[in-house]
Amino acid sequence: MGRLSRPLRRTPTTPLYTIGAASRLTGIPIWTLRWIEKNGFLRPDRTPGRQRLYCDREMEMLREVRDLMQRKVNLAGIRVILGMRSPAAR
């Protein structure tokens, strides 16, 4: 019971969402989430079993990427726009 005795302190960077949950919550297909990661937009934390876990901050970024993709912004444009929105993160 030692594992459950400490409550999880949740912050915007606490990894919580699996790739399936992230897909459902953002409306982005799983293969696209993998593509986004492959192209360096984010690096979700991983469990010891290598399962991706996304935090709230990454979920916000995924929604921004989704919106830009829906507006037909290309990969280079998405990089520039995200870099301008959060220069410290790039």
C-alpha positions as YAML, in Angstrom:
chain: A
units: angstrom
residues:
- id: 1
  name: MET
  ca: [0.00, 0.00, 0.00]
- id: 2
  name: GLY
  ca: [3.05, 2.29, 0.12]
- id: 3
  name: ARG
  ca: [2.57, 3.19, -3.52]
- id: 4
  name: LEU
  ca: [-0.95, 4.48, -2.95]
- id: 5
  name: SER
  ca: [-0.32, 6.28, 0.32]
- id: 6
  name: ARG
  ca: [1.10, 9.42, -1.31]
- id: 7
  name: PRO
  ca: [-1.30, 11.61, -3.30]
- id: 8
  name: LEU
  ca: [-0.12, 12.70, -6.72]
- id: 9
  name: ARG
  ca: [0.67, 16.40, -6.88]
- id: 10
  name: ARG
  ca: [-0.69, 17.47, -10.24]
- id: 11
  name: THR
  ca: [1.03, 20.22, -12.19]
- id: 12
  name: PRO
  ca: [0.80, 21.26, -15.87]
- id: 13
  name: THR
  ca: [3.79, 19.00, -16.53]
- id: 14
  name: THR
  ca: [2.53, 15.90, -14.72]
- id: 15
  name: PRO
  ca: [2.35, 13.08, -17.29]
- id: 16
  name: LEU
  ca: [-1.21, 11.74, -17.13]
- id: 17
  name: TYR
  ca: [-2.67, 10.89, -20.52]
- id: 18
  name: THR
  ca: [-1.90, 7.79, -22.58]
- id: 19
  name: ILE
  ca: [-1.72, 8.10, -26.35]
- id: 20
  name: GLY
  ca: [-5.27, 6.74, -26.64]
- id: 21
  name: ALA
  ca: [-6.64, 9.26, -24.14]
- id: 22
  name: ALA
  ca: [-4.71, 12.08, -25.82]
- id: 23
  name: SER
  ca: [-6.16, 11.03, -29.16]
- id: 24
  name: ARG
  ca: [-9.73, 11.05, -27.85]
- id: 25
  name: LEU
  ca: [-9.35, 14.35, -25.97]
- id: 26
  name: THR
  ca: [-7.71, 16.25, -28.84]
- id: 27
  name: GLY
  ca: [-9.43, 14.56, -31.77]
- id: 28
  name: ILE
  ca: [-6.05, 13.73, -33.32]
- id: 29
  name: PRO
  ca: [-5.59, 10.16, -34.61]
- id: 30
  name: ILE
  ca: [-2.93, 8.08, -32.86]
- id: 31
  name: TRP
  ca: [-0.80, 7.80, -36.01]
- id: 32
  name: THR
  ca: [-0.78, 11.61, -36.26]
- id: 33
  name: LEU
  ca: [0.32, 11.91, -32.63]
- id: 34
  name: ARG
  ca: [3.24, 9.62, -33.46]
- id: 35
  name: TRP
  ca: [4.00, 11.74, -36.55]
- id: 36
  name: ILE
  ca: [3.96, 14.92, -34.43]
- id: 37
  name: GLU
  ca: [6.43, 13.33, -32.02]
- id: 38
  name: LYS
  ca: [8.61, 12.03, -34.87]
- id: 39
  name: ASN
  ca: [8.85, 15.56, -36.29]
- id: 40
  name: GLY
  ca: [10.09, 16.92, -32.98]
- id: 41
  name: PHE
  ca: [7.13, 19.00, -31.83]
- id: 42
  name: LEU
  ca: [7.09, 17.27, -28.46]
- id: 43
  name: ARG
  ca: [8.66, 14.44, -26.51]
- id: 44
  name: PRO
  ca: [6.11, 12.90, -24.15]
- id: 45
  name: ASP
  ca: [7.36, 11.16, -21.04]
- id: 46
  name: ARG
  ca: [7.50, 7.38, -21.14]
- id: 47
  name: THR
  ca: [6.69, 4.72, -18.59]
- id: 48
  name: PRO
  ca: [9.29, 2.01, -17.91]
- id: 49
  name: GLY
  ca: [7.32, -0.07, -20.44]
- id: 50
  name: ARG
  ca: [7.83, 2.72, -23.07]
- id: 51
  name: GLN
  ca: [4.18, 3.85, -23.09]
- id: 52
  name: ARG
  ca: [3.79, 7.53, -23.94]
- id: 53
  name: LEU
  ca: [2.28, 9.81, -21.30]
- id: 54
  name: TYR
  ca: [1.21, 13.34, -22.18]
- id: 55
  name: CYS
  ca: [0.86, 16.21, -19.70]
- id: 56
  name: ASP
  ca: [-1.66, 19.07, -19.74]
- id: 57
  name: ARG
  ca: [0.87, 21.44, -21.32]
- id: 58
  name: GLU
  ca: [1.50, 18.96, -24.17]
- id: 59
  name: MET
  ca: [-2.25, 18.52, -24.62]
- id: 60
  name: GLU
  ca: [-2.60, 22.28, -25.13]
- id: 61
  name: MET
  ca: [0.20, 22.22, -27.68]
- id: 62
  name: LEU
  ca: [-1.43, 19.28, -29.48]
- id: 63
  name: ARG
  ca: [-4.68, 21.24, -29.76]
- id: 64
  name: GLU
  ca: [-2.73, 24.17, -31.26]
- id: 65
  name: VAL
  ca: [-1.07, 21.83, -33.77]
- id: 66
  name: ARG
  ca: [-4.46, 20.33, -34.63]
- id: 67
  name: ASP
  ca: [-5.94, 23.77, -35.24]
- id: 68
  name: LEU
  ca: [-3.00, 24.77, -37.45]
- id: 69
  name: MET
  ca: [-3.22, 21.51, -39.41]
- id: 70
  name: GLN
  ca: [-6.95, 22.09, -39.95]
- id: 71
  name: ARG
  ca: [-6.05, 25.51, -41.41]
- id: 72
  name: LYS
  ca: [-3.71, 23.70, -43.84]
- id: 73
  name: VAL
  ca: [-0.52, 25.15, -42.35]
- id: 74
  name: ASN
  ca: [2.48, 23.10, -43.45]
- id: 75
  name: LEU
  ca: [5.10, 21.56, -41.16]
- id: 76
  name: ALA
  ca: [7.56, 24.46, -41.48]
- id: 77
  name: GLY
  ca: [4.79, 26.96, -40.78]
- id: 78
  name: ILE
  ca: [3.68, 25.07, -37.67]
- id: 79
  name: ARG
  ca: [7.28, 25.13, -36.37]
- id: 80
  name: VAL
  ca: [7.53, 28.90, -36.92]
- id: 81
  name: ILE
  ca: [4.15, 29.67, -35.36]
- id: 82
  name: LEU
  ca: [4.76, 27.49, -32.29]
- id: 83
  name: GLY
  ca: [8.23, 29.00, -31.93]
- id: 84
  name: MET
  ca: [6.76, 32.50, -31.94]
- id: 85
  name: ARG
  ca: [4.09, 31.58, -29.39]
- id: 86
  name: SER
  ca: [6.51, 30.05, -26.92]
- id: 87
  name: PRO
  ca: [10.10, 31.09, -27.70]
- id: 88
  name: ALA
  ca: [11.42, 29.73, -24.38]
- id: 89
  name: ALA
  ca: [10.19, 26.21, -25.23]
- id: 90
  name: ARG
  ca: [12.05, 26.07, -28.56]
...
